[in-house]
Amino acid sequence: MSQASPHARYAHLIRTQRIASLGTLRDGFPFVSLVPFAETDDFSALLIHISRLALHTQDILQNPRVGLMIAEPDDGLKNPQTLPRASIQGEAVLVPRDSKNYEAFADRYLHKFPDAAMTFSLGDFELYQIDARSARFVAGFGQIFNFGQLDFQKAAQTHIDPREDASMTS
């Protein structure tokens, strides 16, 4: 088991994973899809770049409250219930192209996903920030933490020693 703090383990998960399961409401029922994401420097928001044609975007336009599940991938070598994971609740907010944050957020997203540059030139793709309200972070079996805004900030300020990096997932 890692000796790193829950905030360090959360930071490691958010910084090293690239995809999330996005939960929206469609006709009153949960609808889950897969989205690439990037994080803001302070972890207060997660950035997604999505098409207006996608069902999840249509759902967000009707109800911006969303959930994101970010999890360490299952390599089949250990009990999947021990995998670090975060269930994040938040609100999806469109980042207008003429807003003060658009350029910085787009750069942040493209740093993580350089192959997405082409979609930024397409008219139907838009950048959303998911303002994180709370998270339920499972660092491993029986290691469960409720995170709020102060926890996101504390985690974002955590810098992991590369020698500890391998211990984050054990």
Phi and psi in degrees as a GROMACS rama.xvg file:
@    title "Ramachandran Plot"
@    xaxis  label "Phi"
@    yaxis  label "Psi"
@TYPE xy
-68.4763  143.037  SER-2
-90.0659  -2.61952  GLN-3
-66.7755  152.35  ALA-4
-66.8623  159.382  SER-5
-57.7548  -35.9  PRO-6
-66.0567  -40.1193  HIS-7
-66.6319  -39.4826  ALA-8
-68.2589  -38.4254  ARG-9
-62.9774  -47.0178  TYR-10
-58.3927  -42.9022  ALA-11
-60.9389  -44.9262  HIS-12
-61.3638  -49.3917  LEU-13
-64.4076  -40.4274  ILE-14
-76.2237  -27.3017  ARG-15
-97.2875  -18.8951  THR-16
-91.8245  154.015  GLN-17
-119.18  -17.3013  ARG-18
-126.261  153.89  ILE-19
-137.841  154.819  ALA-20
-89.2317  124.922  SER-21
-103.197  122.16  LEU-22
-104.585  126.715  GLY-23
-127.531  176.169  THR-24
-107.006  128.538  LEU-25
-126.932  114.648  ARG-26
53.6193  37.836  ASP-27
82.5443  1.5644  GLY-28
-119.988  151.368  PHE-29
-64.2506  140.485  PRO-30
-130.544  126.153  PHE-31
-119.389  133.461  VAL-32
-136.898  173.545  SER-33
-106.036  131.821  LEU-34
-137.646  140.586  VAL-35
-71.5711  149.795  PRO-36
-142.381  156.11  PHE-37
-128.669  155.485  ALA-38
-107.237  150.054  GLU-39
-76.986  163.366  THR-40
-55.7871  -37.021  ASP-41
-97.2327  6.79621  ASP-42
62.2079  12.8746  PHE-43
-74.3229  -17.6031  SER-44
-147.772  153.87  ALA-45
-115.582  141.844  LEU-46
-106.161  132.102  LEU-47
-129.536  146.331  ILE-48
-119.597  108.185  HIS-49
-132.545  154.92  ILE-50
-84.1548  140.153  SER-51
-63.5345  -19.308  ARG-52
-77.4716  -19.2067  LEU-53
-72.6133  145.457  ALA-54
-59.1616  -41.0375  LEU-55
-63.5062  -33.5431  HIS-56
-68.9894  -42.2122  THR-57
-60.392  -38.1999  GLN-58
-64.6259  -43.7714  ASP-59
-60.7955  -37.6461  ILE-60
-65.3651  -27.9253  LEU-61
-84.6746  -36.5433  GLN-62
-152.625  107.432  ASN-63
-75.3549  -5.93099  PRO-64
-73.6389  126.58  ARG-65
-137.323  166.174  VAL-66
-127.017  145.192  GLY-67
-125.082  135.594  LEU-68
-115.216  120.538  MET-69
-117.494  126.668  ILE-70
-138.82  149.755  ALA-71
-65.869  139.016  GLU-72
-64.4297  148.56  PRO-73
-86.631  116.361  ASP-74
-93.0509  1.27034  ASP-75
79.5354  3.64532  GLY-76
-98.4349  -12.334  LEU-77
-143.394  172.123  LYS-78
-60.0076  121.415  ASN-79
-62.2133  -20.1469  PRO-80
-72.0992  -9.68157  GLN-81
-94.1165  -2.59772  THR-82
-69.1273  131.135  LEU-83
-61.9189  139.208  PRO-84
-159.06  153.28  ARG-85
-132.518  129.731  ALA-86
-105.423  112.378  SER-87
-110.554  129.776  ILE-88
-104.693  138.49  GLN-89
-167.303  -169.654  GLY-90
-126.812  129.873  GLU-91
-85.2836  126.958  ALA-92
-126.599  127.434  VAL-93
-62.801  136.278  LEU-94
-101.738  100.847  VAL-95
-61.0102  145.948  PRO-96
-60  -25.8808  ARG-97
-96.9284  10.4165  ASP-98
-79.7147  161.464  SER-99
-66.621  -26.3936  LYS-100
-91.5303  -12.33  ASN-101
-56.3445  -51.1742  TYR-102
-59.306  -47.5791  GLU-103
-64.9684  -41.3342  ALA-104
-68.3426  -40.8915  PHE-105
-63.1213  -42.9953  ALA-106
-60.9551  -41.4576  ASP-107
-61.4436  -45.4136  ARG-108
-64.6985  -45.8156  TYR-109
-69.2504  -25.4772  LEU-110
-62.7573  -39.6181  HIS-111
-81.9862  -30.19  LYS-112
-132.746  71.8025  PHE-113
-60.1823  -27.7803  PRO-114
-69.6042  -10.0784  ASP-115
-84.9516  -0.660535  ALA-116
-54.6672  -39.0702  ALA-117
-61.31  -37.3923  MET-118
-70.0213  -20.0946  THR-119
-71.8271  -15.7423  PHE-120
-93.4954  -7.31577  SER-121
-84.2608  138.46  LEU-122
-68.7953  -22.6933  GLY-123
-93.2728  -3.43862  ASP-124
-94.537  137.21  PHE-125
-134.3  153.078  GLU-126
-96.3461  129.057  LEU-127
-120.253  145.111  TYR-128
-107.921  131.916  GLN-129
-98.6367  105.709  ILE-130
-73.3361  111.735  ASP-131
-72.4248  125.57  ALA-132
-96.314  -43.6365  ARG-133
-158.329  166.212  SER-134
-148.511  147.627  ALA-135
-109.408  110.692  ARG-136
-106.602  122.084  PHE-137
-105.369  108.785  VAL-138
-82.6625  -16.1963  ALA-139
168.64  179.916  GLY-140
-58.1945  122.139  PHE-141
75.2044  6.63168  GLY-142
-113.673  85.3049  GLN-143
-119.505  133.403  ILE-144
-136.416  140.605  PHE-145
-97.4425  124.263  ASN-146
-110.576  145.41  PHE-147
-129.422  -166.818  GLY-148
-55.8057  -44.2246  GLN-149
-65.4166  -34.591  LEU-150
-68.0743  -38.7966  ASP-151
-61.137  -44.8741  PHE-152
-63.0572  -44.5392  GLN-153
-62.043  -42.8446  LYS-154
-63.9329  -41.3086  ALA-155
-63.366  -28.0185  ALA-156
-84.2351  -4.73212  GLN-157
-81.6408  127.139  THR-158
-116.015  127.61  HIS-159
-92.025  130.525  ILE-160
-66.6564  126.202  ASP-161
-52.7005  -27.9547  PRO-162
-69.0908  -26.118  ARG-163
-85.0255  -16.4911  GLU-164
-51.655  -44.0421  ASP-165
-67.4418  -27.1639  ALA-166
-79.5241  -9.71521  SER-167
-65.1503  -29.0998  MET-168
-101.455  4.25071  THR-169
